């Protein structure tokens, strides 16, 4: 059988397609291992396993993230708060602020967390920035986060 | 009509306006600094598209209106048929058709292959033979050599596979009344419609050829700017004009366009006569097709370095624009590559060329896309088929890139002759770019789907758009691969699609004597025959082919029968399809069939399948088509029809359509309207005798094809009573039912 006949064979097409999808799926699982775990923990309503969360935190906090990963950091922050790891959550929020300094909702969330941790000086800085920008609707977004 | 082209021109202006607005919006608001390279790459592709569209629209602005002037008698004309390694059987058809050209001329075979057997054959065809020892400058050198050895004042050039019509010179030589005219170019048409450059829809009677838009729209419009160009074949030259520029231009592998630019720069004029007067062979397989396209692309881009139309002296501004457009058109490979790979790259990398896929961008993008697609389709006046055009670009983009890169590094180009012989199967190496693109696109779709499923990317809009375009591009690549890897035809010579009446009989079987069937396709070697009685597979069949005024009778052997599933149920055991090979035909008889195929079947096919109503006219026809007002719908049924004159069979033809109140057919002789005809209609359900009056008659193909519309007066009257002879009442009912339920184009 020549190569052209082979690529036109139904069996070859089906087998190749399944194999190719399998490879894509496997590669995806490998590349996005942490993100997949993160999303499953985030979507799960039960209290997440603190060890797993810390493992994810340690893996992600070392990276220099880009704007497109902001969603993952947001989820991580939420999970850390759920397992009462507020200091770590603040670190994550600080990382997010570095990526998106103009995101008023993240800044407000960070300022409130710092305030709750009684780190008033740090919180004040962020409140000042927010007031300067005269942000509208931030309170509404804050309620969305909490 | 003065404003006939105004709607198209308005569409062009609106389309370009919207495109420009979109580009300004894109550069001002949507460049993404975080994915700067992707963003700039995508913007370049769009800006390139704008310039390409602008140049394209300039070339289709308005077609020149020409009516062929009467021929100038007494000119001395030489016909050149340059050849290198083409099959002698292909050359034979060309040479014999040249011999049949009515205007006095001398035909020369210019053989760069230096073949003694061809020299001998040329003599027998009545042609003169000129050969060279060296192959310097390939085809251009061959033609220049002939210019030195012949003394005609006018020169016609036909490629080895181009078969001219007898009136070729009558229609073109008259343009040389104008002393400034250097050449007259006619369209290239290809008769092997089974080549992969064609798409045929038999049901809708539509055909698409990737060069239609060029020869049927762009060239007539370029003619309006005096920018038409010699395309290598099917053209007449004034020899003095060629001598003025030192003969056919050399130094570039596309000698045709190069020669044209030189002629224009010396103040000569070119004419485009928009009528198919010759038919050639399209490259039959992908490899040869790519060889041809690469040569065109390389040569045309190379003009930028040889005779740059922007800077050469003597051209008008429209000529500069039109010839620059030709060069620029071949650079489309780069933006196409970006369009094809960008969507999966967006998904895989997560980087977007657009700052944000918000509503503000999306509505502008949708508007831009809609206007571009509709505007292009409308402005192309029925010749633009976006899906086919995109599929063509998908199969060729890497060839265009290769040609551009070869020119960039100034690699010397070699003239390669396009193979026009037996079709070869596609090699897997020839479809590697499309295969890789398939993998990337479908990998991107899977990746994007998984990203959305796992919630890794919340950007549904961005990924959704990227998945959509990945799917479109992947589909184009798959459909292209599917098309070029189809099992190829091993038949060496193309069979012409058309119906002619054929009488058939089995010599040893007296019962079947005198039955009439019709052909589905035909050439000088064989026929596909539809009969209404079964034929014995193990016996030779005697056929009489009715080829206008000539009848060729021969024996034929049945090679195959079509599977019964090809026929609808009610025709089961009533209609049979056979493939037959002719036996014992003389060379002269084969030539008669061949000439009939080229001069009658092919023009009729082109007339039927070549109609290209614009989008606007198609909309009008949809609502106001005259078929709607017929009492009985005409079905496109082809069956034999015998017309009697004073009780004797005088004409055997094939119907175009039939209804219970009338029919139409194509005749090779003109018939006067109002004439009463006595007809024998041969159907799968028996013979039907009727009398009818000719209601309309018009010439559809010059000199040998007339459309005749007949209304039944006697048997299909108001009572719709059918008088059938030789058929039972069951058959009568089935015939009526057949007419009622037969699908168009299926008999």
Interface residues (C-beta under 8 A of the other chain):
Chain A: X2 X3 X4 X7 X8 X20 X21 X24 X25 X28 X32 X35 X36 X39 X42 X43 X66 X67 X68 X71 X72
Chain B: X34 X350 X351 X425 X426 X427 X428 X439 X442 X443 X446 X447 X450 X451 X454 X455 X456 X457 X458 X481 X482 X485
